[in-house]
Amino acid sequence: MGLFAAMLAAAVNGLALPLFLNHYLDAPPEKLSAVKPVVNYNTALNHAFDYVYTGASCLATLLPRLGIFRTIFWMKSRF
């Protein structure tokens, strides 16, 4: 799940936004002000994907360790 979120963030930020902004290279300032909400939305979407990736990475490192600690404490209680 985390890698999928990172892939989507990279695709949106690295592919979709530059292709969208290429259409506005020679645009007047009035049109550029209309593009700013799209760029802000892209930034918010990128942050959301980053949070999903960070949370999934934390869980991916935490859950196996909890299993290891549980096994260690279970083994100590048996002997």
FIKOLZA-1660 file (N, C-alpha, C; in steps of 0.1 Angstrom, whole numbers, plus 5000, padded with zeros to 4 digits):
% residues 79
   i   px   py   pz ch aa at
   1 5008 4988 5000  A  M  N
   1 5000 5000 5000  A  M CA
   1 5009 5013 5000  A  M  C
   2 5019 5012 5008  A  G  N
   2 5028 5024 5009  A  G CA
   2 5035 5026 4996  A  G  C
   3 5040 5016 4990  A  L  N
   3 5047 5017 4977  A  L CA
   3 5038 5022 4966  A  L  C
   4 5026 5018 4966  A  F  N
   4 5016 5022 4957  A  F CA
   4 5013 5037 4958  A  F  C
   5 5012 5042 4971  A  A  N
   5 5011 5056 4973  A  A CA
   5 5023 5064 4968  A  A  C
   6 5035 5059 4971  A  A  N
   6 5047 5066 4966  A  A CA
   6 5047 5066 4951  A  A  C
   7 5043 5055 4944  A  M  N
   7 5042 5055 4930  A  M CA
   7 5032 5065 4924  A  M  C
   8 5021 5066 4931  A  L  N
   8 5011 5076 4926  A  L CA
   8 5016 5090 4929  A  L  C
   9 5022 5093 4940  A  A  N
   9 5028 5106 4942  A  A CA
   9 5038 5110 4932  A  A  C
  10 5047 5100 4928  A  A  N
  10 5057 5103 4918  A  A CA
  10 5050 5105 4904  A  A  C
  11 5040 5098 4901  A  A  N
  11 5033 5099 4888  A  A CA
  11 5026 5112 4887  A  A  C
  12 5019 5116 4898  A  V  N
  12 5012 5129 4898  A  V CA
  12 5022 5141 4897  A  V  C
  13 5032 5140 4906  A  N  N
  13 5041 5151 4907  A  N CA
  13 5051 5152 4895  A  N  C
  14 5055 5140 4891  A  G  N
  14 5066 5140 4881  A  G CA
  14 5061 5139 4866  A  G  C
  15 5049 5134 4864  A  L  N
  15 5045 5132 4851  A  L CA
  15 5033 5141 4847  A  L  C
  16 5022 5140 4855  A  A  N
  16 5010 5147 4852  A  A CA
  16 5011 5162 4853  A  A  C
  17 5017 5167 4864  A  L  N
  17 5017 5181 4865  A  L CA
  17 5026 5188 4855  A  L  C
  18 5038 5183 4852  A  P  N
  18 5046 5189 4841  A  P CA
  18 5039 5189 4828  A  P  C
  19 5032 5178 4824  A  L  N
  19 5025 5177 4812  A  L CA
  19 5013 5188 4812  A  L  C
  20 5007 5189 4823  A  F  N
  20 4996 5199 4824  A  F CA
  20 5002 5213 4823  A  F  C
  21 5013 5216 4829  A  L  N
  21 5018 5230 4829  A  L CA
  21 5025 5234 4816  A  L  C
  22 5029 5224 4808  A  N  N
  22 5034 5227 4795  A  N CA
  22 5025 5234 4786  A  N  C
  23 5012 5233 4788  A  H  N
  23 5002 5240 4780  A  H CA
  23 5001 5254 4784  A  H  C
  24 5007 5258 4795  A  Y  N
  24 5006 5272 4800  A  Y CA
  24 5019 5279 4800  A  Y  C
  25 5029 5275 4791  A  L  N
  25 5042 5282 4791  A  L CA
  25 5041 5296 4786  A  L  C
  26 5033 5299 4776  A  D  N
  26 5032 5313 4771  A  D CA
  26 5019 5319 4775  A  D  C
  27 5013 5315 4786  A  A  N
  27 5000 5320 4790  A  A CA
  27 5002 5334 4797  A  A  C
  28 4992 5342 4795  A  P  N
  28 4992 5355 4802  A  P CA
  28 4990 5353 4817  A  P  C
  29 4993 5363 4825  A  P  N
  29 4992 5362 4840  A  P CA
  29 4978 5359 4845  A  P  C
  30 4968 5363 4837  A  E  N
  30 4954 5360 4841  A  E CA
  30 4951 5345 4841  A  E  C
  31 4956 5339 4831  A  K  N
  31 4954 5324 4830  A  K CA
  31 4963 5317 4840  A  K  C
  32 4974 5322 4843  A  L  N
  32 4983 5316 4853  A  L CA
  32 4977 5316 4867  A  L  C
  33 4969 5326 4870  A  S  N
  33 4963 5327 4883  A  S CA
  33 4952 5316 4884  A  S  C
  34 4946 5312 4873  A  A  N
  34 4936 5301 4873  A  A CA
  34 4943 5287 4875  A  A  C
  35 4956 5286 4872  A  V  N
  35 4963 5274 4873  A  V CA
  35 4968 5271 4887  A  V  C
  36 4969 5281 4895  A  K  N
  36 4974 5280 4909  A  K CA
  36 4966 5270 4917  A  K  C
  37 4952 5270 4916  A  P  N
  37 4945 5260 4924  A  P CA
  37 4948 5246 4920  A  P  C
  38 4951 5244 4908  A  V  N
  38 4954 5230 4903  A  V CA
  38 4968 5226 4909  A  V  C
  39 4977 5235 4909  A  V  N
  39 4991 5233 4915  A  V CA
  39 4989 5230 4930  A  V  C
  40 4981 5238 4937  A  N  N
  40 4979 5237 4951  A  N CA
  40 4972 5223 4954  A  N  C
  41 4963 5219 4946  A  Y  N
  41 4956 5206 4947  A  Y CA
  41 4966 5195 4946  A  Y  C
  42 4975 5196 4936  A  N  N
  42 4986 5186 4933  A  N CA
  42 4995 5185 4946  A  N  C
  43 4998 5197 4952  A  T  N
  43 5007 5196 4963  A  T CA
  43 5000 5189 4975  A  T  C
  44 4987 5192 4977  A  A  N
  44 4979 5186 4988  A  A CA
  44 4978 5171 4985  A  A  C
  45 4976 5167 4973  A  L  N
  45 4975 5153 4970  A  L CA
  45 4988 5146 4972  A  L  C
  46 4999 5152 4968  A  N  N
  46 5013 5147 4970  A  N CA
  46 5016 5145 4985  A  N  C
  47 5012 5155 4993  A  H  N
  47 5014 5153 5008  A  H CA
  47 5005 5142 5014  A  H  C
  48 4993 5140 5009  A  A  N
  48 4985 5129 5014  A  A CA
  48 4991 5116 5010  A  A  C
  49 4996 5114 4998  A  F  N
  49 5003 5102 4994  A  F CA
  49 5016 5100 5002  A  F  C
  50 5023 5110 5005  A  D  N
  50 5035 5109 5014  A  D CA
  50 5031 5104 5028  A  D  C
  51 5020 5109 5033  A  Y  N
  51 5016 5105 5047  A  Y CA
  51 5012 5090 5047  A  Y  C
  52 5006 5086 5036  A  V  N
  52 5002 5071 5035  A  V CA
  52 5015 5063 5034  A  V  C
  53 5024 5067 5026  A  Y  N
  53 5037 5060 5024  A  Y CA
  53 5044 5059 5038  A  Y  C
  54 5045 5071 5045  A  T  N
  54 5052 5071 5057  A  T CA
  54 5045 5062 5068  A  T  C
  55 5032 5063 5069  A  G  N
  55 5025 5054 5078  A  G CA
  55 5027 5039 5075  A  G  C
  56 5026 5036 5062  A  A  N
  56 5027 5022 5058  A  A CA
  56 5041 5017 5061  A  A  C
  57 5051 5025 5059  A  S  N
  57 5065 5021 5061  A  S CA
  57 5067 5019 5076  A  S  C
  58 5061 5028 5084  A  C  N
  58 5063 5026 5099  A  C CA
  58 5056 5013 5103  A  C  C
  59 5044 5010 5098  A  L  N
  59 5037 4998 5102  A  L CA
  59 5045 4986 5097  A  L  C
  60 5051 4987 5085  A  A  N
  60 5059 4976 5079  A  A CA
  60 5071 4972 5088  A  A  C
  61 5077 4982 5095  A  T  N
  61 5088 4979 5103  A  T CA
  61 5084 4976 5117  A  T  C
  62 5072 4981 5122  A  L  N
  62 5068 4978 5135  A  L CA
  62 5062 4964 5137  A  L  C
  63 5053 4960 5128  A  L  N
  63 5046 4948 5130  A  L CA
  63 5055 4935 5131  A  L  C
  64 5065 4934 5123  A  P  N
  64 5074 4922 5125  A  P CA
  64 5082 4923 5138  A  P  C
  65 5085 4935 5142  A  R  N
  65 5092 4936 5155  A  R CA
  65 5083 4932 5167  A  R  C
  66 5071 4935 5166  A  L  N
  66 5061 4931 5176  A  L CA
  66 5060 4916 5177  A  L  C
  67 5060 4910 5165  A  G  N
  67 5059 4896 5165  A  G CA
  67 5072 4889 5171  A  G  C
  68 5083 4895 5168  A  I  N
  68 5096 4890 5174  A  I CA
  68 5096 4892 5189  A  I  C
  69 5092 4903 5194  A  F  N
  69 5092 4905 5208  A  F CA
  69 5082 4896 5215  A  F  C
  70 5070 4894 5209  A  R  N
  70 5060 4885 5214  A  R CA
  70 5066 4871 5215  A  R  C
  71 5073 4866 5205  A  T  N
  71 5079 4853 5205  A  T CA
  71 5090 4852 5216  A  T  C
  72 5098 4862 5217  A  I  N
  72 5108 4862 5227  A  I CA
  72 5102 4861 5241  A  I  C
  73 5092 4869 5244  A  F  N
  73 5086 4869 5257  A  F CA
  73 5078 4855 5260  A  F  C
  74 5073 4850 5249  A  W  N
  74 5066 4837 5250  A  W CA
  74 5076 4826 5253  A  W  C
  75 5087 4827 5247  A  M  N
  75 5098 4816 5249  A  M CA
  75 5103 4817 5264  A  M  C
  76 5105 4830 5268  A  K  N
  76 5110 4832 5282  A  K CA
  76 5100 4827 5292  A  K  C
  77 5087 4828 5290  A  S  N
  77 5077 4824 5300  A  S CA
  77 5076 4809 5300  A  S  C
  78 5080 4802 5290  A  R  N
  78 5079 4787 5290  A  R CA
  78 5090 4781 5298  A  R  C
  79 5102 4788 5299  A  F  N
  79 5113 4782 5306  A  F CA
  79 5116 4788 5319  A  F  C
% end
